[in-house]
Amino acid sequence: MRIFLRTLAFLALAFYACADEEPARRRVADLKGKTFVRKGKVVEVVLNARQVEDKDLAFFLTFPELTDLSLENTRVGDAGMAHLGKLPKLEWLNLYRTWVGDAGAKSLSESKSLRMLPIGETNLTDAGLAHLSKMSQLTYLGLRGNEITDVGVAHLAKLEELEGLHLGETKVTDKGVSHLAALTKLEKLWLHDLPITDLSVDALSKMDKLRELYIYDTKISRKGAKRLQVALPKCRIAHEAFPN
């Protein structure tokens, strides 16, 4: 009898746990998004290019097991980030081409679980990077196309766990690249479409953990790129000096 009652209680708890998620699941469905479930709990939500708003993100607080959330190309902004920073298990958050800015970055910096953050082509500036630099657990940070300068890159030196960093199409110069040497675990680095020159070659040559380096459409010369390849023989370098 006791075993039966314990089993019944467990099933009841499982039922109510799923029931708590049901309004949020319905809202995701209404927005034509996708949910992925593991052991009866939502662990991933994809709402790319959907008409999701900041107020909708409050629903996600009922997804305690959520680890992956993609909101690419939506209109969510700073107000919504106040909710997402509270998700206890969120590890991957795609905010590429959203309206998130520096205030949103401050809210996200409260997260202790977030590890991968693509947040390019948003309203993020150097001030926002000061907040994100507190997230020492980050392993990937995507900043493509943002108004980021050398001042902001200096903040990133604190993110010692970074393995991937996207700075393409920002306003970073040779001075900013010099700060990246502190990122000793960096394996993938995007620096394409920047005004960097051969002055960055020495700094990049010291980053011996690099396995992928994107420096096309920069002012780094063919000679400079070839020097880099000699210094980093295990790194695949994307530059005009190496077609294909």
Backbone as CSV, one residue per row, in Angstrom:
resi,resn,N_x,N_y,N_z,CA_x,CA_y,CA_z,C_x,C_y,C_z
1,MET,0.828,-1.206,0.000,0.000,0.000,0.000,0.870,1.267,0.000
2,ARG,1.936,1.254,0.825,2.798,2.432,0.881,3.463,2.692,-0.468
3,ILE,3.899,1.607,-1.104,4.526,1.760,-2.422,3.530,2.337,-3.409
4,PHE,2.298,1.862,-3.338,1.250,2.359,-4.230,1.007,3.847,-4.003
5,LEU,0.949,4.242,-2.720,0.688,5.645,-2.400,1.841,6.541,-2.837
6,ARG,3.081,6.047,-2.650,4.231,6.839,-3.087,4.233,7.012,-4.604
7,THR,3.888,5.934,-5.294,3.818,6.000,-6.759,2.745,6.978,-7.196
8,LEU,1.613,6.926,-6.526,0.504,7.826,-6.845,0.904,9.278,-6.606
9,ALA,1.608,9.520,-5.503,2.049,10.880,-5.187,3.044,11.383,-6.225
10,PHE,3.944,10.497,-6.643,4.927,10.878,-7.663,4.243,11.240,-8.969
11,LEU,3.277,10.435,-9.375,2.553,10.706,-10.617,1.774,12.011,-10.528
12,ALA,1.230,12.286,-9.346,0.479,13.529,-9.158,1.401,14.735,-9.285
13,LEU,2.593,14.629,-8.681,3.555,15.727,-8.785,3.983,15.944,-10.224
14,ALA,4.209,14.847,-10.936,4.604,14.953,-12.342,3.507,15.609,-13.161
15,PHE,2.258,15.254,-12.849,1.124,15.827,-13.577,1.038,17.325,-13.344
16,TYR,1.155,17.734,-12.085,1.041,19.159,-11.776,2.225,19.953,-12.316
17,ALA,3.400,19.316,-12.347,4.565,19.998,-12.912,4.343,20.294,-14.378
18,CYS,3.818,19.309,-15.118,3.526,19.512,-16.538,2.409,20.525,-16.712
19,ALA,1.417,20.462,-15.803,0.291,21.391,-15.895,0.760,22.823,-15.718
20,ASP,1.760,23.035,-14.847,2.294,24.377,-14.638,2.915,24.932,-15.913
21,GLU,3.452,24.053,-16.754,4.090,24.478,-17.994,3.091,24.697,-19.121
22,GLU,1.892,24.191,-18.965,0.949,24.149,-20.079,0.620,25.521,-20.673
23,PRO,0.355,26.564,-19.866,0.074,27.875,-20.476,1.229,28.384,-21.339
24,ALA,2.454,28.173,-20.875,3.614,28.616,-21.648,3.756,27.809,-22.931
25,ARG,3.491,26.509,-22.851,3.557,25.670,-24.056,2.530,26.132,-25.086
26,ARG,1.350,26.464,-24.600,0.296,26.927,-25.518,0.702,28.243,-26.171
27,ARG,1.330,29.134,-25.389,1.738,30.420,-25.943,2.798,30.234,-27.031
28,VAL,3.748,29.336,-26.800,4.763,29.046,-27.815,4.104,28.492,-29.070
29,ALA,3.120,27.624,-28.885,2.396,27.059,-30.029,1.637,28.146,-30.779
30,ASP,1.009,29.066,-30.038,0.279,30.178,-30.669,1.213,31.033,-31.527
31,LEU,2.461,31.156,-31.086,3.451,31.960,-31.812,4.119,31.172,-32.938
32,LYS,3.653,29.937,-33.127,4.208,29.034,-34.148,5.682,28.714,-33.882
33,GLY,6.013,28.642,-32.599,7.356,28.234,-32.213,7.421,26.739,-31.975
34,LYS,8.596,26.280,-31.550,8.798,24.855,-31.304,9.311,24.638,-29.886
35,THR,8.802,23.597,-29.257,9.311,23.194,-27.948,9.860,21.776,-28.049
36,PHE,10.903,21.520,-27.286,11.504,20.191,-27.239,11.494,19.739,-25.784
37,VAL,11.043,18.516,-25.582,10.780,18.021,-24.229,11.704,16.854,-23.889
38,ARG,12.154,16.828,-22.637,12.909,15.690,-22.120,12.345,15.322,-20.753
39,LYS,11.974,14.066,-20.614,11.397,13.562,-19.363,10.201,14.399,-18.931
40,GLY,9.389,14.779,-19.911,8.161,15.496,-19.625,8.304,16.986,-19.393
41,LYS,9.530,17.508,-19.440,9.765,18.927,-19.181,10.357,19.599,-20.412
42,VAL,9.958,20.832,-20.650,10.487,21.595,-21.781,11.940,21.975,-21.500
43,VAL,12.832,21.616,-22.442,14.255,21.935,-22.283,14.762,22.883,-23.365
44,GLU,14.002,23.020,-24.457,14.435,23.902,-25.540,13.229,24.550,-26.203
45,VAL,13.372,25.833,-26.546,12.326,26.581,-27.254,12.976,27.344,-28.401
46,VAL,12.350,27.261,-29.575,12.824,27.993,-30.752,11.702,28.900,-31.248
47,LEU,11.971,30.210,-31.270,10.978,31.203,-31.703,11.586,32.177,-32.711
48,ASN,12.513,31.706,-33.511,13.171,32.573,-34.487,12.169,33.191,-35.452
49,ALA,12.302,34.509,-35.658,11.483,35.244,-36.627,9.986,35.150,-36.338
50,ARG,9.635,35.001,-35.086,8.218,34.979,-34.684,7.841,36.315,-34.044
51,GLN,6.562,36.531,-33.871,6.068,37.795,-33.319,6.053,37.768,-31.793
52,VAL,7.132,37.320,-31.227,7.237,37.239,-29.774,7.571,38.616,-29.207
53,GLU,7.003,38.927,-28.042,7.221,40.209,-27.380,7.826,39.989,-25.997
54,ASP,8.311,41.066,-25.415,8.940,40.964,-24.094,8.014,40.333,-23.060
55,LYS,6.748,40.689,-23.100,5.813,40.164,-22.102,5.668,38.655,-22.203
56,ASP,5.880,38.102,-23.398,5.769,36.654,-23.576,6.865,35.907,-22.824
57,LEU,8.005,36.548,-22.617,9.136,35.866,-22.003,8.897,35.549,-20.531
58,ALA,7.924,36.206,-19.923,7.578,35.889,-18.534,7.062,34.461,-18.414
59,PHE,6.455,33.942,-19.492,5.951,32.570,-19.487,7.079,31.568,-19.245
60,PHE,8.282,31.904,-19.701,9.368,30.938,-19.648,9.850,30.660,-18.234
61,LEU,9.445,31.480,-17.287,9.796,31.221,-15.893,9.148,29.943,-15.388
62,THR,8.138,29.453,-16.107,7.502,28.182,-15.737,8.185,26.995,-16.413
63,PHE,9.308,27.248,-17.088,10.121,26.187,-17.692,11.425,26.051,-16.896
64,PRO,11.401,25.472,-15.710,12.595,25.438,-14.858,13.747,24.609,-15.419
65,GLU,13.451,23.713,-16.380,14.485,22.863,-16.964,14.993,23.396,-18.301
66,LEU,14.551,24.580,-18.698,14.929,25.139,-19.994,16.435,25.404,-20.056
67,THR,17.094,24.808,-21.064,18.532,25.013,-21.241,18.860,25.799,-22.506
68,ASP,18.002,25.694,-23.533,18.282,26.321,-24.829,17.100,27.167,-25.290
69,LEU,17.375,28.413,-25.658,16.315,29.314,-26.111,16.832,30.155,-27.270
70,SER,16.118,30.108,-28.389,16.526,30.875,-29.566,15.447,31.883,-29.934
71,LEU,15.833,33.164,-29.932,14.919,34.271,-30.222,15.446,35.122,-31.375
72,GLU,16.212,34.521,-32.244,16.846,35.244,-33.348,15.832,35.954,-34.238
73,ASN,16.185,37.185,-34.607,15.364,37.978,-35.524,13.947,38.204,-34.989
74,THR,13.875,38.584,-33.721,12.597,38.948,-33.108,12.709,40.356,-32.522
75,ARG,11.605,40.844,-31.963,11.590,42.203,-31.427,11.743,42.249,-29.912
76,VAL,12.214,41.200,-29.326,12.403,41.225,-27.872,13.530,42.197,-27.529
77,GLY,13.395,42.835,-26.361,14.371,43.842,-25.962,14.755,43.730,-24.506
78,ASP,15.158,44.837,-23.934,15.694,44.850,-22.576,14.697,44.366,-21.525
79,ALA,13.433,44.736,-21.674,12.438,44.362,-20.665,12.319,42.848,-20.535
80,GLY,12.393,42.151,-21.640,12.277,40.698,-21.603,13.453,40.015,-20.934
81,MET,14.634,40.633,-21.006,15.821,40.014,-20.428,15.739,39.917,-18.912
82,ALA,14.925,40.771,-18.306,14.743,40.712,-16.856,14.182,39.358,-16.442
83,HIS,13.390,38.729,-17.321,12.844,37.398,-17.044,13.888,36.314,-17.317
84,LEU,14.587,36.424,-18.430,15.498,35.357,-18.844,16.701,35.222,-17.929
85,GLY,17.114,36.318,-17.320,18.251,36.256,-16.402,17.971,35.432,-15.161
86,LYS,16.697,35.094,-14.940,16.304,34.337,-13.748,16.149,32.843,-14.015
87,LEU,16.267,32.428,-15.271,16.107,31.005,-15.586,17.303,30.223,-15.046
88,PRO,17.082,29.258,-14.159,18.187,28.647,-13.408,19.102,27.730,-14.205
89,LYS,18.604,27.187,-15.347,19.413,26.215,-16.089,19.700,26.635,-17.526
90,LEU,19.371,27.859,-17.877,19.574,28.321,-19.250,21.068,28.386,-19.576
91,GLU,21.470,27.664,-20.631,22.878,27.609,-21.016,23.152,28.291,-22.352
92,TRP,22.204,28.219,-23.266,22.395,28.769,-24.616,21.235,29.699,-24.929
93,LEU,21.551,30.954,-25.237,20.530,31.958,-25.523,20.907,32.708,-26.789
94,ASN,20.105,32.541,-27.828,20.371,33.180,-29.117,19.558,34.463,-29.231
95,LEU,20.250,35.599,-29.185,19.605,36.911,-29.276,20.061,37.676,-30.518
96,TYR,20.579,36.971,-31.497,21.068,37.604,-32.721,19.936,38.347,-33.430
97,ARG,20.204,39.583,-33.797,19.237,40.443,-34.483,17.955,40.649,-33.671
98,THR,18.135,40.980,-32.406,17.020,41.403,-31.559,17.240,42.860,-31.171
99,TRP,16.405,43.383,-30.281,16.502,44.780,-29.865,17.190,44.942,-28.508
100,VAL,17.834,43.921,-28.051,18.461,43.952,-26.730,19.621,44.948,-26.704
101,GLY,19.713,45.691,-25.594,20.781,46.672,-25.431,21.506,46.502,-24.113
102,ASP,22.089,47.572,-23.637,22.933,47.517,-22.444,22.157,47.178,-21.170
103,ALA,20.930,47.689,-21.062,20.116,47.370,-19.882,19.782,45.884,-19.854
104,GLY,19.521,45.324,-21.019,19.252,43.893,-21.100,20.467,43.073,-20.717
105,ALA,21.642,43.545,-21.118,22.881,42.854,-20.755,23.068,42.833,-19.242
106,LYS,22.678,43.903,-18.600,22.785,43.957,-17.141,21.905,42.897,-16.497
107,SER,20.692,42.719,-17.020,19.796,41.687,-16.488,20.362,40.294,-16.732
108,LEU,20.889,40.066,-17.916,21.440,38.753,-18.248,22.655,38.411,-17.402
109,SER,23.377,39.427,-16.964,24.595,39.180,-16.186,24.300,38.536,-14.836
110,GLU,23.025,38.507,-14.443,22.638,37.850,-13.198,22.676,36.333,-13.333
111,SER,22.655,35.839,-14.563,22.634,34.398,-14.793,23.973,33.765,-14.434
112,LYS,23.901,32.650,-13.720,25.109,31.893,-13.377,25.232,30.640,-14.239
113,SER,24.221,30.384,-15.074,24.208,29.162,-15.878,24.517,29.407,-17.348
114,LEU,24.263,30.619,-17.831,24.405,30.917,-19.259,25.862,30.781,-19.702
115,ARG,26.070,29.988,-20.771,27.426,29.731,-21.245,27.652,30.222,-22.676
116,MET,26.613,30.163,-23.504,26.753,30.551,-24.909,25.748,31.644,-25.239
117,LEU,26.252,32.783,-25.717,25.407,33.955,-25.923,25.694,34.637,-27.262
118,PRO,25.006,34.239,-28.332,25.066,34.996,-29.585,24.172,36.232,-29.454
119,ILE,24.763,37.412,-29.466,24.007,38.640,-29.240,24.470,39.721,-30.220
120,GLY,24.747,39.289,-31.462,25.197,40.201,-32.500,24.054,40.950,-33.164
121,GLU,24.405,42.068,-33.814,23.441,42.928,-34.504,22.272,43.300,-33.594
122,THR,22.627,43.757,-32.410,21.659,44.249,-31.434,22.028,45.692,-31.089
123,ASN,21.468,46.199,-29.994,21.780,47.565,-29.544,22.871,47.588,-28.476
124,LEU,23.586,46.493,-28.344,24.628,46.382,-27.330,25.828,47.269,-27.658
125,THR,26.362,47.939,-26.633,27.545,48.792,-26.792,28.616,48.384,-25.772
126,ASP,29.672,49.163,-25.714,30.744,48.897,-24.746,30.223,48.853,-23.315
127,ALA,29.239,49.694,-23.013,28.678,49.721,-21.655,28.047,48.378,-21.305
128,GLY,27.417,47.752,-22.273,26.819,46.442,-22.041,27.862,45.372,-21.793
129,LEU,29.013,45.484,-22.462,30.074,44.502,-22.254,30.639,44.571,-20.844
130,ALA,30.569,45.738,-20.235,31.008,45.856,-18.843,30.161,44.953,-17.951
131,HIS,28.872,44.823,-18.285,27.990,43.925,-17.524,28.276,42.468,-17.862
132,LEU,28.387,42.158,-19.149,28.606,40.772,-19.563,29.945,40.236,-19.078
133,SER,30.897,41.111,-18.823,32.215,40.664,-18.361,32.154,40.012,-16.978
134,LYS,31.028,40.182,-16.294,30.850,39.555,-14.981,30.458,38.089,-15.106
135,MET,30.132,37.660,-16.317,29.672,36.287,-16.539,30.879,35.402,-16.842
136,SER,31.618,35.093,-15.816,32.891,34.383,-15.985,32.724,32.981,-16.548
137,GLN,31.489,32.466,-16.561,31.257,31.112,-17.054,31.070,31.043,-18.565
138,LEU,30.985,32.181,-19.251,30.733,32.185,-20.692,31.845,31.471,-21.458
139,THR,31.421,30.612,-22.415,32.387,29.943,-23.291,32.275,30.443,-24.731
140,TYR,31.151,31.062,-25.083,31.009,31.662,-26.417,30.263,32.980,-26.299
141,LEU,30.774,33.996,-26.996,30.121,35.305,-27.033,30.167,35.821,-28.465
142,GLY,28.983,36.037,-29.043,28.888,36.528,-30.411,28.452,37.977,-30.440
143,LEU,29.308,38.856,-30.954,29.052,40.300,-30.942,29.042,40.897,-32.341
144,ARG,28.892,40.090,-33.339,28.982,40.535,-34.732,28.073,41.727,-35.024
145,GLY,28.662,42.746,-35.653,27.877,43.875,-36.127,27.426,44.864,-35.076
146,ASN,27.906,44.733,-33.849,27.519,45.676,-32.795,28.461,46.879,-32.747
147,GLU,28.024,47.926,-32.041,28.835,49.139,-31.876,29.855,48.922,-30.760
148,ILE,30.731,47.954,-30.978,31.743,47.596,-29.988,33.092,48.181,-30.406
149,THR,33.797,48.790,-29.458,35.109,49.381,-29.739,36.184,48.706,-28.879
150,ASP,37.381,49.223,-28.971,38.490,48.699,-28.173,38.210,48.804,-26.674
151,VAL,37.457,49.817,-26.283,37.106,49.991,-24.865,36.305,48.793,-24.375
152,GLY,35.357,48.353,-25.172,34.548,47.203,-24.795,35.347,45.918,-24.764
153,VAL,36.240,45.746,-25.727,37.053,44.532,-25.792,37.923,44.387,-24.547
154,ALA,38.349,45.501,-23.990,39.154,45.449,-22.765,38.394,44.748,-21.643
155,HIS,37.065,44.913,-21.610,36.255,44.231,-20.594,36.285,42.718,-20.790
156,LEU,36.380,42.278,-22.033,36.291,40.852,-22.337,37.477,40.057,-21.808
157,ALA,38.556,40.731,-21.493,39.738,40.037,-20.980,39.441,39.280,-19.686
158,LYS,38.339,39.633,-19.028,37.962,38.963,-17.779,37.300,37.609,-18.027
159,LEU,36.876,37.364,-19.260,36.133,36.134,-19.571,37.109,35.021,-19.934
160,GLU,37.772,34.490,-18.948,38.876,33.562,-19.163,38.445,32.193,-19.673
161,GLU,37.144,31.877,-19.610,36.663,30.580,-20.093,36.237,30.624,-21.559
162,LEU,36.307,31.775,-22.191,35.865,31.892,-23.584,36.659,30.967,-24.500
163,GLU,35.900,30.209,-25.308,36.493,29.355,-26.335,36.166,29.876,-27.731
164,GLY,35.112,30.685,-27.830,34.721,31.270,-29.104,34.306,32.718,-28.921
165,LEU,34.792,33.606,-29.818,34.477,35.033,-29.728,34.308,35.603,-31.129
166,HIS,33.156,36.226,-31.369,32.857,36.811,-32.683,32.854,38.330,-32.558
167,LEU,33.853,38.959,-33.191,33.964,40.422,-33.194,33.900,40.982,-34.607
168,GLY,33.503,40.165,-35.564,33.431,40.625,-36.943,32.443,41.768,-37.120
169,GLU,32.784,42.713,-38.011,31.901,43.832,-38.360,31.617,44.763,-37.185
170,THR,32.540,44.821,-36.238,32.435,45.793,-35.144,33.400,46.944,-35.448
171,LYS,33.789,47.688,-34.425,34.707,48.819,-34.615,36.045,48.582,-33.912
172,VAL,36.373,47.330,-33.738,37.604,46.962,-33.040,38.822,47.195,-33.942
173,THR,39.902,47.698,-33.342,41.144,47.976,-34.077,42.288,47.119,-33.512
174,ASP,43.484,47.396,-33.979,44.664,46.670,-33.488,44.801,46.767,-31.969
175,LYS,44.462,47.913,-31.425,44.560,48.090,-29.974,43.655,47.103,-29.247
176,GLY,42.455,46.906,-29.758,41.532,45.967,-29.138,42.027,44.533,-29.223
177,VAL,42.611,44.172,-30.356,43.132,42.813,-30.533,44.200,42.499,-29.492
178,SER,44.955,43.502,-29.095,46.024,43.281,-28.108,45.477,42.796,-26.770
179,HIS,44.207,43.105,-26.474,43.604,42.664,-25.211,43.246,41.180,-25.230
180,LEU,43.145,40.596,-26.402,42.652,39.225,-26.521,43.654,38.179,-26.061
181,ALA,44.903,38.552,-25.910,45.925,37.596,-25.478,45.606,36.990,-24.113
182,ALA,44.804,37.696,-23.317,44.434,37.203,-21.986,43.486,36.011,-22.066
183,LEU,42.880,35.804,-23.227,41.908,34.717,-23.398,42.646,33.460,-23.842
184,THR,43.233,32.778,-22.904,44.146,31.671,-23.210,43.443,30.399,-23.672
185,LYS,42.115,30.315,-23.530,41.381,29.126,-23.968,40.682,29.319,-25.310
186,LEU,40.881,30.476,-25.921,40.175,30.800,-27.157,40.615,29.877,-28.296
187,GLU,39.616,29.236,-28.944,39.877,28.332,-30.061,39.337,28.868,-31.385
188,LYS,38.258,29.651,-31.320,37.661,30.204,-32.533,37.504,31.713,-32.370
189,LEU,38.026,32.459,-33.359,38.009,33.916,-33.266,37.657,34.516,-34.621
190,TRP,36.610,35.335,-34.623,36.151,36.011,-35.836,36.544,37.487,-35.757
191,LEU,37.407,37.920,-36.681,37.846,39.317,-36.741,37.688,39.881,-38.149
192,HIS,36.823,39.289,-38.931,36.664,39.734,-40.320,35.970,41.097,-40.400
193,ASP,36.182,41.781,-41.507,35.558,43.086,-41.750,35.898,44.103,-40.662
194,LEU,37.160,44.105,-40.253,37.658,45.063,-39.265,38.843,45.822,-39.864
195,PRO,39.143,47.026,-39.332,40.279,47.807,-39.839,41.609,47.389,-39.222
196,ILE,41.741,46.130,-38.829,42.989,45.687,-38.207,44.067,45.484,-39.275
197,THR,45.324,45.634,-38.860,46.461,45.605,-39.785,47.492,44.560,-39.336
198,ASP,48.624,44.588,-39.974,49.708,43.673,-39.597,50.214,43.924,-38.181
199,LEU,49.827,45.041,-37.591,50.199,45.303,-36.195,49.560,44.289,-35.247
200,SER,48.501,43.620,-35.700,47.833,42.612,-34.870,48.475,41.233,-34.986
201,VAL,49.351,41.057,-35.950,49.913,39.730,-36.212,50.680,39.183,-35.011
202,ASP,51.495,39.998,-34.379,52.279,39.520,-33.238,51.381,39.062,-32.095
203,ALA,50.349,39.847,-31.792,49.432,39.486,-30.705,48.701,38.184,-31.021
204,LEU,48.223,38.046,-32.244,47.501,36.835,-32.635,48.421,35.621,-32.672
205,SER,49.673,35.829,-33.008,50.632,34.721,-33.096,50.854,34.034,-31.754
206,LYS,50.604,34.749,-30.681,50.814,34.196,-29.341,49.632,33.358,-28.855
207,MET,48.528,33.374,-29.591,47.314,32.665,-29.170,47.346,31.245,-29.735
208,ASP,48.176,30.402,-29.115,48.466,29.091,-29.687,47.348,28.066,-29.548
209,LYS,46.267,28.399,-28.845,45.124,27.492,-28.752,44.148,27.685,-29.916
210,LEU,44.354,28.733,-30.707,43.443,29.001,-31.819,43.454,27.863,-32.831
211,ARG,42.232,27.465,-33.243,42.070,26.450,-34.279,41.338,26.999,-35.495
212,GLU,40.618,28.099,-35.320,39.948,28.771,-36.432,40.076,30.279,-36.241
213,LEU,40.550,30.969,-37.289,40.745,32.420,-37.223,40.263,33.042,-38.529
214,TYR,39.306,33.953,-38.408,38.697,34.579,-39.583,39.149,36.036,-39.668
215,ILE,40.032,36.323,-40.626,40.589,37.678,-40.760,40.489,38.178,-42.200
216,TYR,39.502,37.691,-42.934,39.301,38.183,-44.299,38.657,39.571,-44.262
217,ASP,38.813,40.296,-45.348,38.285,41.664,-45.449,38.791,42.557,-44.315
218,THR,40.075,42.421,-44.019,40.749,43.310,-43.070,41.910,43.976,-43.816
219,LYS,42.743,44.690,-43.071,43.930,45.311,-43.670,45.196,44.499,-43.394
220,ILE,45.009,43.292,-42.902,46.155,42.403,-42.728,46.620,41.944,-44.108
221,SER,47.890,42.128,-44.385,48.432,41.812,-45.708,48.572,40.301,-45.906
222,ARG,48.798,39.908,-47.131,49.039,38.498,-47.421,50.299,38.016,-46.692
223,LYS,51.299,38.881,-46.668,52.528,38.533,-45.959,52.254,38.328,-44.472
224,GLY,51.445,39.220,-43.891,51.102,39.102,-42.479,50.322,37.836,-42.187
225,ALA,49.382,37.492,-43.074,48.582,36.284,-42.894,49.456,35.036,-42.959
226,LYS,50.430,35.045,-43.856,51.322,33.892,-43.981,52.232,33.764,-42.764
227,ARG,52.629,34.904,-42.189,53.392,34.870,-40.931,52.567,34.220,-39.833
228,LEU,51.298,34.564,-39.801,50.395,33.986,-38.812,50.284,32.477,-38.988
229,GLN,50.174,32.031,-40.218,50.022,30.602,-40.464,51.246,29.818,-40.007
230,VAL,52.421,30.413,-40.185,53.650,29.775,-39.706,53.656,29.706,-38.181
231,ALA,53.210,30.786,-37.537,53.192,30.843,-36.070,52.125,29.934,-35.474
232,LEU,51.029,29.724,-36.231,49.897,28.919,-35.746,49.617,27.785,-36.734
233,PRO,50.474,26.794,-36.795,50.324,25.738,-37.801,49.076,24.877,-37.639
234,LYS,48.504,24.834,-36.438,47.314,24.016,-36.198,46.015,24.797,-36.403
235,CYS,46.140,26.051,-36.803,44.969,26.930,-36.939,44.581,27.085,-38.409
236,ARG,43.280,26.950,-38.685,42.774,27.213,-40.032,42.468,28.700,-40.135
237,ILE,43.167,29.385,-41.021,43.041,30.837,-41.149,42.287,31.186,-42.419
238,ALA,41.212,31.943,-42.266,40.425,32.405,-43.411,40.881,33.810,-43.781
239,HIS,41.583,33.908,-44.910,42.136,35.178,-45.388,42.341,35.065,-46.890
240,GLU,42.373,36.193,-47.559,42.535,36.197,-49.012,43.831,35.522,-49.473
241,ALA,44.800,35.417,-48.580,46.064,34.758,-48.927,45.912,33.250,-49.076
242,PHE,44.800,32.735,-48.543,44.575,31.288,-48.576,43.221,30.987,-49.220
243,PRO,43.110,31.055,-50.536,41.834,30.760,-51.196,41.408,29.327,-50.915
244,ASN,40.100,29.181,-50.699,39.530,27.869,-50.362,40.013,27.382,-48.998
